[in-house]
Amino acid sequence: MEIDGIISALVVGAIIGTVARLVLPGKQRVGWVMTIVIGIVAALLGTGVASVFGVADTAGVDWLELFAQIGLAVVGVSLLSGSKDRPKITSGR
């Protein structure tokens, strides 16, 4: 992978992760680095899902692919934020 591919993956991941955080109501306890990581993973998975259903590689903007990527990022941010909100269970000893 070339450097421009890495930079574009970081930018797309940051945008998709940020949009996912904006879609979710309330405050999320997810840092900006994890937001980018979740966005990158969601972008890759969303592209894979779109190609399985045959909606990837169309002329213009692939709206279904974009919605799949954002939806997966919303799920990822929600899961990570929810796991940080849970209180820790202690044994009481």
C-alpha positions in Angstrom: 0.0 0.0 0.0 1.3 3.4 -0.9 1.4 6.4 1.3 -1.5 8.2 -0.4 -3.6 5.1 0.1 -2.8 5.1 3.8 -3.5 8.8 4.1 -6.9 8.5 2.2 -7.9 5.6 4.5 -7.2 7.7 7.6 -9.2 10.6 6.2 -12.1 8.5 5.1 -12.0 6.6 8.4 -12.0 9.9 10.3 -15.0 11.2 8.3 -17.0 8.0 8.7 -16.2 7.8 12.4 -17.1 11.4 13.0 -20.4 11.1 11.1 -21.2 8.0 13.2 -20.6 9.9 16.4 -22.9 12.7 15.1 -25.7 10.3 14.3 -25.6 8.7 17.8 -27.5 10.7 20.4 -25.8 11.7 23.7 -22.2 11.7 24.6 -19.9 8.9 23.5 -16.9 8.0 25.6 -14.7 7.1 22.6 -11.5 9.0 21.8 -10.6 10.4 18.5 -8.0 7.7 17.7 -10.6 4.9 18.3 -13.1 6.9 16.3 -10.7 6.8 13.3 -10.0 3.1 13.8 -13.7 2.3 14.0 -14.3 4.4 10.9 -11.5 2.6 8.9 -12.8 -0.8 9.9 -16.4 0.2 9.1 -15.3 1.5 5.7 -13.5 -1.7 4.9 -16.4 -3.9 6.1 -19.0 -1.7 4.4 -17.2 -2.0 1.1 -17.1 -5.7 1.5 -20.8 -5.9 2.3 -21.6 -3.7 -0.7 -19.5 -5.8 -3.1 -21.2 -9.0 -1.9 -24.6 -7.5 -2.7 -23.3 -6.2 -6.0 -23.8 -2.5 -5.3 -20.1 -1.5 -5.3 -18.3 0.0 -8.2 -21.1 2.0 -9.7 -20.7 5.3 -11.6 -20.8 8.2 -9.2 -21.3 8.0 -5.5 -22.1 4.6 -4.0 -24.8 5.7 -1.6 -25.7 2.2 -0.4 -22.0 1.5 0.3 -21.7 4.8 2.1 -24.8 4.1 4.3 -23.5 0.6 5.1 -20.1 2.1 6.2 -21.8 4.7 8.4 -24.2 2.2 9.8 -21.4 -0.2 10.7 -19.4 2.7 12.3 -22.5 3.7 14.3 -22.7 0.1 15.6 -19.0 0.1 16.4 -19.0 3.4 18.2 -22.1 2.4 20.1 -20.7 -0.9 21.2 -17.4 0.6 22.3 -19.0 3.5 24.1 -21.5 1.1 25.8 -18.7 -1.1 27.0 -17.0 1.9 28.7 -20.1 3.0 30.4 -20.7 -0.3 32.3 -19.7 -0.3 35.9 -17.1 -2.9 36.9 -18.3 -5.8 39.0 -16.2 -6.5 42.0 -16.2 -9.7 44.0 -16.7 -7.8 47.3 -13.7 -9.5 49.1 
